């Protein structure tokens, strides 16, 4: 059976095998676009809510929250663009655990939004929390620009990036996310929030090991890069 000048296999198994490659790459892309598109819309709504509450003008705390939310929105939109345009991976981590750890490490931070804020928290702490969120999302934006079309939520190897922040530490994106976690914890300081911080950090550490295993297998020069850089904090780890 033919369509135009291309031959379409009549064997369903062969046809499924041909389609499996593109589907395996584009199905997670579309899921990621949907998820981060929803998050971008949610942060836009939050921006409007912050502005609606600022009936007496924009003070320091409101300004910090607005800028942090704006950076968050821009980061989500950039993730969507990079997800659609990213390169096909040269190697993926096998099994379900790396995928589960990647999703948990990425989206568990949203759990802070469901925790009640502590009573009587001083304005200075709110400003500190908003400042950490602003710093974290600003760093995420910078790191995403460095990754470009090599960005991925999952443990996959596309291109070995060593410029910019990656010339200093191997996982600057996770460091930026943990800075955001610190800001979110201040805003929700409690035992459940502390447990959530512990769980998020545990999954992020697992993601680090999964990604390093994939990158080391995909790129022969990765071992030398590991020897010359820290994972998250120079001189510590």
Order of alpha helices (4+ residues) and beta strands (2+ residues): beta-beta-alpha-alpha-beta-alpha-alpha-beta-alpha-alpha-alpha
